[in-house]
Amino acid sequence: MRMNSLIDLPLKNGGLMSRMVEQHREPEFELMICCSRRVISAATARRIVTLLHSELDWGRLVAIAESHGVMPLVHRGLMQIDSELVNSCSMLHMAAKCREIAAGNLFLAGELLRLIKLFQDNDLAIIPFKGPMLAASAYQSVALRQFGDLDILVAEERYRNAKELLSDHGFKLLFDLGWECHFAKHEVGVGIDLHRRLLPAMFPFPFDFATSLRRLEPIQLFGSETLGLSAPDNLLVVCGQLVKDATENKVRLEQVCDIAELVSSTDDLDWTGLMDRAKKMGCMRMLSLGVLLAYELLDAPVPDSVILTMSSDRSAGILVKEIEKQLSDRGGRPSYSRNSFLQRARFHCRTRERLQDKAFTYCYRGIVWVFGPSENEQRILPLPEKLRFLHSVLRPFRLLVKYFLGKYGLNPFRRPL
């Protein structure tokens, strides 16, 4: 589908702005975007009906909706459209998948409540985020957001205590990336991402745990009042993680939906205060990328003045187009980054507005590339905590074999033809 890439839209204050609309989008991708929202406007509903009249590959629609983590939203959106053009077999498949997702989400939400009590009983302050907490606060329903594990943030000085507590209660440590570690209890099907930082060290993100703890807001989860991140904190966190995943070419529409639904569900959001805080953190461009994507793709109700401010950053506008291309290029299965170190570093650098953060990005990424084991390497060769330093010792030799000896056909680990 080929359409104009830009359109001028009137602002409430009488001005004009250029807004990105459908750019060479395939109808299945555009239909997924139109349905991926809790509230579908009359204009969006008409657009959905128009798309239903086109030649749709329903198998592809189901595949990309699952890949982007928006199956419940797409199914719900199509259910709101009274049209005989909706493929009944695909709807039955999506309905079954959504029931499976809802059952898993409800189970994990119950497990989260038990974990919160466990940490409270052991006098360990935590901040649960994403997963059931984000679903309840932004979507008003645990069933509308896909998630497969639980995310918990603890203060850095209590990280070891939290790990020991989970280990003592039957959770097995699968891997530790330094900034987060993953625990699982396979017999009950629960996975936990325990964080001491919200993002890896190569992504400067000065998010203060103690301050955020004081700003927690009550969230209703199964009739219980649970404390979770405030809307501004949630927005900063989700935007930061979207940029991280975009750097690794793993961004999903689900993350844009999180931002759009957070904005839609928060009536009194202090945009001025939020942007001032993002500027002090050096994360204004990160925030702009997430909010502009939510506005462009999902019609998030962002004030015109905020859009004008964020759109004035030319680099942000260019990056929004690149991330949208990432989203549209994502097929029916998860996409993993094959970009080179320099490509990822350059993209990451462009998401930062401060010179010191740009310099830090290149320096840190260079050191990490040489000595820092990748997530896959740590999963393939798990080591006990006391021997984990061996990953950093072995990695330079692996790189030497891969990029130098391998270039001349001297890779000793390569299988003979």
CORTAZI-V740140 format. One record per pair of residues at least 12 apart in sequence whose C-alpha atoms are under 6 Angstrom apart, sorted by the first residue. I is the first residue (numbers start at 1). J is the second residue. If there is no record, write none. Layout:
((I | J) (I | J))
//
This chain:
((1 | 24) (1 | 25) (1 | 26) (2 | 24) (5 | 20) (5 | 21) (5 | 23) (6 | 19) (6 | 20) (7 | 19) (28 | 61) (35 | 74) (35 | 77) (36 | 73) (36 | 74) (52 | 85) (63 | 332) (64 | 331) (64 | 332) (67 | 332) (67 | 333) (67 | 334) (68 | 252) (68 | 253) (68 | 254) (69 | 146) (69 | 254) (70 | 254) (72 | 98) (72 | 144) (102 | 143) (109 | 132) (126 | 153) (126 | 154) (127 | 152) (127 | 153) (128 | 151) (128 | 152) (129 | 151) (131 | 147) (131 | 150) (138 | 261) (138 | 262) (138 | 265) (149 | 191) (149 | 192) (150 | 192) (151 | 192) (151 | 193) (152 | 194) (152 | 195) (153 | 195) (153 | 196) (154 | 196) (155 | 196) (156 | 196) (171 | 183) (171 | 184) (171 | 185) (172 | 184) (179 | 196) (179 | 197) (179 | 200) (180 | 194) (180 | 195) (181 | 193) (181 | 194) (202 | 364) (216 | 228) (216 | 229) (216 | 230) (217 | 230) (239 | 286) (239 | 287) (239 | 290) (240 | 286) (247 | 344) (247 | 348) (248 | 337) (249 | 337) (250 | 335) (250 | 336) (256 | 294) (260 | 294) (260 | 300) (288 | 310) (289 | 316) (289 | 320) (370 | 396) (371 | 392) (371 | 395) (372 | 392) (373 | 391))
//
